[in-house]
Amino acid sequence: MGKCNLDHSVEDVQQKFNSQSQWLPEDIRSLFHEFLVRNPSQTTLNEMFHLLKKYDLVDEQERKERDRKIKWLILNKEETNN
């Protein structure tokens, strides 16, 4: 995945998730809301956006790697931005 210099909002990430959710595993879909309500950092939002971007077009091996990273981001209890 290439690096992007744009910051992605919570709304951007939610829209990207919505567009890719039919291809995501059920466990990721069911936990995704938890990720957004924790007020993730800008860096984490950007990372999640790029993991979701074109998810439907990647091969099985790349999906498994992205799934692992997405789950880590969802389950990682980072400090929130207050």
Phi and psi in degrees as a GROMACS rama.xvg file:
@    title "Ramachandran Plot"
@    xaxis  label "Phi"
@    yaxis  label "Psi"
@TYPE xy
-79.3266  158.07  GLY-2
-84.7116  146.037  LYS-3
-124.576  138.887  CYS-4
-91.8595  2.24962  ASN-5
-84.6827  141.859  LEU-6
-90.8862  134.912  ASP-7
-105.636  132.699  HIS-8
-78.2796  169.086  SER-9
-57.3956  -40.0821  VAL-10
-64.1348  -40.0419  GLU-11
-60.1708  -45.7378  ASP-12
-65.8147  -41.9961  VAL-13
-61.9672  -43.4407  GLN-14
-64.2595  -41.2149  GLN-15
-65.0624  -42.6264  LYS-16
-58.7712  -47.0058  PHE-17
-59.2756  -39.1582  ASN-18
-74.0239  -21.87  SER-19
-109.362  -6.97672  GLN-20
-58.8149  -31.9443  SER-21
-64.8031  -19.2148  GLN-22
-97.8275  -9.65574  TRP-23
-83.7488  149.709  LEU-24
-62.624  151.277  PRO-25
-56.1804  -40.9476  GLU-26
-63.2911  -35.3853  ASP-27
-70.4001  -44.7841  ILE-28
-59.1906  -41.6421  ARG-29
-72.7795  -22.3272  SER-30
-99.8736  -8.3653  LEU-31
-61.8356  -39.8438  PHE-32
-58.2421  -38.2335  HIS-33
-57.5796  -39.1618  GLU-34
-61.3048  -47.2409  PHE-35
-69.2368  -36.3509  LEU-36
-73.3219  -13.4308  VAL-37
-81.2915  1.73859  ARG-38
55.9674  63.61  ASN-39
-63.878  154.861  PRO-40
-63.7909  163.43  SER-41
-60.6423  -41.0846  GLN-42
-60.3386  -42.6724  THR-43
-68.8385  -40.6887  THR-44
-59.7619  -45.2589  LEU-45
-61.6277  -43.1593  ASN-46
-63.1626  -44.2862  GLU-47
-62.88  -43.0934  MET-48
-55.8668  -46.0697  PHE-49
-74.7031  -25.4125  HIS-50
-70.2454  -34.8156  LEU-51
-80.4155  -26.9635  LEU-52
-60.5555  126.565  LYS-53
55.9355  27.3809  LYS-54
-54.4183  -39.6326  TYR-55
-66.5099  -16.8551  ASP-56
-99.3201  -8.92914  LEU-57
-85.1031  158.715  VAL-58
-76.0127  171.315  ASP-59
-59.2024  -41.446  GLU-60
-63.6331  -43.9895  GLN-61
-65.4359  -37.3497  GLU-62
-61.6226  -43.9538  ARG-63
-61.4284  -40.7814  LYS-64
-66.4332  -43.6839  GLU-65
-64.525  -40.2983  ARG-66
-58.074  -44.2539  ASP-67
-60.6998  -45.1391  ARG-68
-68.9621  -39.9236  LYS-69
-62.639  -46.1758  ILE-70
-60.6432  -40.322  LYS-71
-62.1377  -44.6572  TRP-72
-63.212  -39.9719  LEU-73
-66.8168  -42.7316  ILE-74
-88.1642  -14.4449  LEU-75
-70.9345  122.279  ASN-76
-91.5816  66.2616  LYS-77
-69.1063  161.083  GLU-78
-65.0864  145.837  GLU-79
-90.2575  160.829  THR-80
-87.0483  113.989  ASN-81
